[in-house]
Amino acid sequence: MAPRFSEIENEFIDLVNLSEFFIYKGKRFDINGAYKPRPSQGECKTDVFIQTKQGCDFKISIKKTNADFVENKMSYERAKQIFGNDVNSILEKSIKSIESSFESHPLICFEKHKRTEEKTIILGWKFELLNRISGEKSGELLLSDAQKINIYAGTELDLNKKNAFVNGEVVANSGVAEYVLVIDTADEPLQVYIDRLELVEDFAVKQRMYFACKALNYRSLKDKWDGDRPLAVHVKWELENDILTGSLVYDTPLQVKGNFVAHSVRDILNKLNINSNNFNDLRNFYRGNSFPN
């Protein structure tokens, strides 16, 4: 069985601490110690912090070979950790690139439609990060080179993550990675891995990241939905003069959650005296995209 990521980190830290020195770009560096930086909360981008007697620190982000960049059930807080201060513009720009797919999607399914069961109302779409395209509501994150570098280096992280604890003391910018090391094991001499170090800016600009949006539905047959998930795009359901409309909201990605929209849907159905038994009567009030039309 391949070692887990944390095991690789620990193996590499042990390897460094068992070594006296290494050569980087023709210069010898004597090792003081290697440590795992610890922010006061959350995670930083540096996985291994090497202190040298020459006063030059090596802040390394460890990546497994062919590792998937996968993040399920993305929250706004987690997105901000990954994307930094550009989080809103990155999410909005990327999501809008597949806007036509959202606009053509039926917001109410009176009958079963593809994988969606009958008598459902869509609340919105969750957001996932992937290493490949997955489904029709999927695309490549639209990132500048600077944004990619920020994501992999952590230059836009909160101060408590940038200034992490190293060996019990807070070290400024210890959580901001400067190098990337792609490894699956640490069973060779240290110099082998030092020779593989890549500057984070060189590594980052070559990477491609993808996203997928997955539907969150209110299922009237069970009066349920799959949890209070943050929504990349949510539906604003409104009832006015007994006319039901649903409009898509793109400009608050991951800041509105499933429970908020679902309770709004429930309130509207209660006002109209609609339930799973007479769900098809909703056709008399709804003005919008549905299946079947």
Backbone torsions as a table, in degrees:
resi	resn	phi	psi	omega
1	MET	NA	134.3	179.6
2	ALA	-66.2	142.3	-179.9
3	PRO	-65.4	147.2	176.1
4	ARG	-70.6	162.9	-176.5
5	PHE	-57.1	-45.3	-178.9
6	SER	-62.7	-33.1	178.1
7	GLU	-67.6	-39.2	177.9
8	ILE	-63.7	-44.6	176.8
9	GLU	-54.9	-50.8	-177.0
10	ASN	-64.8	-38.6	178.2
11	GLU	-62.0	-42.8	-178.4
12	PHE	-68.4	-41.3	176.9
13	ILE	-60.1	-43.5	177.9
14	ASP	-62.4	-40.5	-179.9
15	LEU	-62.2	-43.8	178.9
16	VAL	-62.7	-44.6	-176.4
17	ASN	-70.5	-16.9	176.1
18	LEU	-91.5	-1.8	-178.4
19	SER	-106.9	153.5	-178.9
20	GLU	-93.2	-34.0	-176.0
21	PHE	-160.5	172.0	171.0
22	PHE	-150.3	165.6	179.2
23	ILE	-111.7	126.8	176.2
24	TYR	-130.6	121.1	-178.3
25	LYS	51.5	44.2	174.6
26	GLY	80.1	1.7	-178.3
27	LYS	-114.5	138.3	179.5
28	ARG	-84.3	136.1	175.6
29	PHE	-125.1	121.3	177.3
30	ASP	-87.7	134.9	-169.5
31	ILE	-87.9	127.4	170.4
32	ASN	-87.8	-41.5	-179.1
33	GLY	171.0	160.2	176.6
34	ALA	-123.3	140.0	-173.4
35	TYR	-144.1	160.8	172.4
36	LYS	-95.7	114.5	178.0
37	PRO	-62.9	141.6	-177.3
38	ARG	-126.4	103.2	173.3
39	PRO	-66.4	162.1	177.9
40	SER	-66.7	-22.7	172.6
41	GLN	-157.8	151.6	178.7
42	GLY	73.0	-157.6	-177.2
43	GLU	-125.0	149.1	173.0
44	CYS	-106.6	-178.3	-177.2
45	LYS	-89.4	-23.9	178.1
46	THR	-79.9	124.6	177.8
47	ASP	-96.6	-33.2	-179.7
48	VAL	-134.5	126.2	-179.7
49	PHE	-113.3	114.7	-178.7
50	ILE	-104.8	120.8	174.2
51	GLN	-96.5	133.9	179.4
52	THR	-117.9	158.1	-179.2
53	LYS	-70.7	-17.1	177.2
54	GLN	-81.2	-2.1	178.2
55	GLY	83.7	7.4	178.8
56	CYS	-102.3	119.5	179.3
57	ASP	-93.0	145.2	176.5
58	PHE	-114.7	114.4	-177.5
59	LYS	-107.3	108.9	-166.6
60	ILE	-115.4	132.3	170.8
61	SER	-98.4	123.9	-178.6
62	ILE	-90.6	132.3	174.9
63	LYS	-128.1	137.7	174.6
64	LYS	-80.8	149.6	176.8
65	THR	-60.4	130.4	178.2
66	ASN	57.3	25.6	179.3
67	ALA	-70.2	138.1	177.0
68	ASP	-77.0	135.0	169.6
69	PHE	-89.1	91.7	-174.5
70	VAL	-123.3	130.6	177.4
71	GLU	-138.7	107.9	179.6
72	ASN	-93.1	159.1	174.6
73	LYS	52.3	48.7	-175.7
74	MET	-62.8	130.3	173.7
75	SER	-102.6	165.8	178.8
76	TYR	-65.6	-39.2	179.6
77	GLU	-62.2	-43.3	179.4
78	ARG	-68.6	-39.1	178.1
79	ALA	-61.6	-37.6	179.3
80	LYS	-68.0	-35.8	176.0
81	GLN	-62.0	-39.5	-176.4
82	ILE	-78.6	-46.9	-171.0
83	PHE	-96.4	-15.6	-179.6
84	GLY	76.4	-154.5	-173.9
85	ASN	-68.4	-14.7	178.6
86	ASP	-87.2	11.2	-170.6
87	VAL	-54.9	-46.0	-176.5
88	ASN	-63.5	-47.3	-177.2
89	SER	-67.0	-37.4	179.0
90	ILE	-64.2	-48.0	-178.4
91	LEU	-65.5	-48.3	-177.4
92	GLU	-61.6	-46.7	-177.7
93	LYS	-63.6	-41.7	-178.9
94	SER	-69.0	-45.0	-178.7
95	ILE	-64.3	-40.4	-179.4
96	LYS	-66.4	-19.5	179.3
97	SER	-66.9	-18.8	177.5
98	ILE	-118.6	29.6	-176.0
99	GLU	-56.5	-38.0	-176.6
100	SER	-61.5	-30.6	179.0
101	SER	-68.0	-36.5	176.8
102	PHE	-70.9	-43.9	-174.9
103	GLU	-63.8	-29.2	-178.4
104	SER	-90.7	-3.4	-175.5
105	HIS	-80.0	129.9	177.1
106	PRO	-65.0	128.3	-177.2
107	LEU	-86.0	-19.8	174.4
108	ILE	-129.4	131.9	175.3
109	CYS	-112.3	106.4	176.2
110	PHE	-75.7	-30.9	175.7
111	GLU	-122.4	164.3	178.8
112	LYS	-58.4	134.5	-178.0
113	HIS	-136.3	111.0	-175.6
114	LYS	55.3	-118.2	-178.4
115	ARG	-92.7	-0.7	-177.1
116	THR	-91.6	127.4	-177.9
117	GLU	-74.0	167.0	-179.0
118	GLU	-67.3	158.5	174.2
119	LYS	58.2	50.4	178.3
120	THR	-122.6	153.8	176.8
121	ILE	-126.7	129.0	-176.9
122	ILE	-79.6	136.7	179.2
123	LEU	-95.6	-31.9	-179.0
124	GLY	159.8	-161.9	-176.9
125	TRP	-130.4	131.5	174.3
126	LYS	-75.5	169.6	-174.6
127	PHE	-127.0	131.7	178.0
128	GLU	-130.9	145.3	171.3
129	LEU	-98.5	137.3	-175.3
130	LEU	-138.5	171.7	176.2
131	ASN	-101.6	9.2	-179.9
132	ARG	-161.6	165.3	174.1
133	ILE	-65.0	139.1	-179.0
134	SER	-146.9	97.3	177.2
135	GLY	90.5	172.8	-174.4
136	GLU	-72.3	-26.2	178.2
137	LYS	-99.4	57.4	-177.4
138	SER	-139.4	150.8	179.4
139	GLY	-167.0	178.6	177.6
140	GLU	-88.0	135.9	174.9
141	LEU	-62.2	131.3	-177.9
142	LEU	-89.5	96.6	-173.0
143	LEU	-122.7	138.6	170.3
144	SER	-78.0	165.6	176.9
145	ASP	-60.0	-39.1	179.5
146	ALA	-62.8	-40.1	179.1
147	GLN	-67.3	-38.8	176.6
148	LYS	-61.0	-43.6	179.5
149	ILE	-63.5	-41.9	177.1
150	ASN	-58.7	-41.2	-177.9
151	ILE	-64.1	-46.0	-175.4
152	TYR	-82.8	-28.4	-179.5
153	ALA	-89.1	-32.5	-178.2
154	GLY	86.6	24.0	-177.3
155	THR	-67.7	-18.0	-179.5
156	GLU	-104.4	10.9	179.5
157	LEU	-69.1	160.8	173.5
158	ASP	-61.0	155.4	-176.4
159	LEU	-58.6	-35.8	-177.9
160	ASN	-67.2	-22.7	176.8
161	LYS	-90.7	-31.6	176.8
162	LYS	-71.0	-41.0	-178.1
163	ASN	-102.4	78.7	-174.6
164	ALA	-88.3	167.1	174.6
165	PHE	-80.3	130.5	174.8
166	VAL	-124.7	116.0	-178.7
167	ASN	54.4	39.1	174.8
168	GLY	88.9	-4.1	-179.5
169	GLU	-124.5	143.3	177.1
170	VAL	-72.3	127.6	179.5
171	VAL	-120.8	123.8	-177.6
172	ALA	-59.0	130.5	176.6
173	ASN	62.1	18.7	178.1
174	SER	-66.7	-23.7	-179.3
175	GLY	-86.9	-3.6	179.6
176	VAL	-94.3	114.9	-175.3
177	ALA	-74.8	142.5	176.3
178	GLU	-114.1	-19.1	-178.4
179	TYR	-133.2	155.7	173.0
180	VAL	-121.7	136.3	176.2
181	LEU	-126.9	119.1	179.5
182	VAL	-98.1	111.4	-178.9
183	ILE	-146.4	157.9	173.7
184	ASP	-114.8	-21.8	176.9
185	THR	-144.6	168.9	176.7
186	ALA	-130.5	55.1	-174.8
187	ASP	-109.1	13.4	176.4
188	GLU	-112.5	170.7	177.7
189	PRO	-58.8	147.9	-176.5
190	LEU	-53.8	-39.7	-175.9
191	GLN	-59.6	-31.1	177.5
192	VAL	-58.4	-42.2	-177.7
193	TYR	-78.8	-34.7	176.6
194	ILE	-61.5	-37.4	179.5
195	ASP	-67.1	-17.8	-179.6
196	ARG	-92.9	-6.2	-178.2
197	LEU	-58.2	138.7	178.9
198	GLU	-127.8	134.5	175.8
199	LEU	-57.6	137.2	-173.8
200	VAL	-60.4	-34.5	-179.3
201	GLU	-68.5	-31.5	177.5
202	ASP	-72.8	-39.1	179.5
203	PHE	-68.4	-46.6	-170.4
204	ALA	-62.8	-42.4	-173.6
205	VAL	-67.9	-15.1	179.3
206	LYS	-89.1	-9.1	-173.6
207	GLN	-85.5	149.5	174.2
208	ARG	-124.6	135.1	-178.7
209	MET	-123.8	144.9	-176.4
210	TYR	-126.6	161.9	177.9
211	PHE	-135.4	159.4	174.2
212	ALA	-141.2	143.1	178.1
213	CYS	-111.3	124.3	-177.1
214	LYS	-113.7	136.8	-173.6
215	ALA	-69.0	143.3	169.5
216	LEU	-115.5	117.9	-172.4
217	ASN	-114.5	142.7	166.7
218	TYR	-85.6	119.9	-176.5
219	ARG	-103.9	104.9	-173.6
220	SER	-67.4	-27.2	-179.2
221	LEU	-62.0	-30.0	179.5
222	LYS	-116.2	-1.6	-176.7
223	ASP	52.6	48.8	-175.9
224	LYS	-142.1	164.5	169.2
225	TRP	-146.7	165.4	-171.1
226	ASP	-87.5	59.4	169.9
227	GLY	87.7	172.8	-176.2
228	ASP	-87.0	66.0	-174.5
229	ARG	-82.5	137.3	172.1
230	PRO	-63.7	139.9	-173.3
231	LEU	-112.5	126.8	176.6
232	ALA	-66.9	-42.6	173.2
233	VAL	-129.9	130.2	177.3
234	HIS	-120.7	160.7	180.0
235	VAL	-100.4	127.2	174.7
236	LYS	-93.1	103.8	-178.8
237	TRP	-90.7	131.5	-178.5
238	GLU	-136.9	144.6	176.4
239	LEU	-122.3	118.2	-179.9
240	GLU	-139.4	123.8	-177.7
241	ASN	53.3	43.3	178.8
242	ASP	61.8	23.0	174.4
243	ILE	-113.2	123.2	-178.8
244	LEU	-97.8	127.4	176.7
245	THR	-131.2	151.8	175.6
246	GLY	-129.7	123.2	179.6
247	SER	-117.7	143.9	-177.9
248	LEU	-86.9	135.2	-178.1
249	VAL	-114.9	118.7	-176.0
250	TYR	-105.0	-15.5	-166.5
251	ASP	-96.1	11.8	173.7
252	THR	-131.8	55.2	-173.9
253	PRO	-60.3	127.5	176.2
254	LEU	67.4	9.7	-179.4
255	GLN	-101.7	-8.8	173.5
256	VAL	-117.3	136.6	-174.5
257	LYS	-110.8	167.6	-174.1
258	GLY	-59.8	-40.7	-177.3
259	ASN	-60.7	-40.1	-178.9
260	PHE	-60.8	-47.2	-179.0
261	VAL	-70.3	-40.4	-178.1
262	ALA	-63.3	-41.1	178.9
263	HIS	-66.4	-33.7	175.4
264	SER	-64.2	-42.3	178.1
265	VAL	-63.2	-44.9	178.2
266	ARG	-58.2	-45.5	-179.2
267	ASP	-60.3	-42.0	-179.8
268	ILE	-65.4	-44.0	179.2
269	LEU	-62.9	-37.8	178.4
270	ASN	-65.0	-41.0	179.0
271	LYS	-63.4	-33.0	-179.1
272	LEU	-91.1	-0.5	-177.1
273	ASN	56.8	40.9	179.0
274	ILE	-104.1	134.5	173.8
275	ASN	-139.7	-171.8	-177.0
276	SER	-64.9	-25.9	-178.0
277	ASN	-74.3	-33.4	-179.7
278	ASN	-120.5	29.9	-173.9
279	PHE	-55.7	-35.8	-177.8
280	ASN	-63.9	-18.7	176.4
281	ASP	-67.0	-14.6	178.5
282	LEU	-62.2	-21.7	177.6
283	ARG	-58.5	-28.6	-177.2
284	ASN	-71.3	-17.3	-175.8
285	PHE	-113.2	-23.1	-170.0
286	TYR	-85.8	135.6	175.0
287	ARG	-125.1	95.8	-178.5
288	GLY	173.3	-168.4	-175.0
289	ASN	-81.6	125.4	-179.1
290	SER	-145.2	170.8	172.5
291	PHE	-127.7	131.1	-10.9
292	PRO	-72.1	162.6	-178.6
293	ASN	-62.9	NA	NA
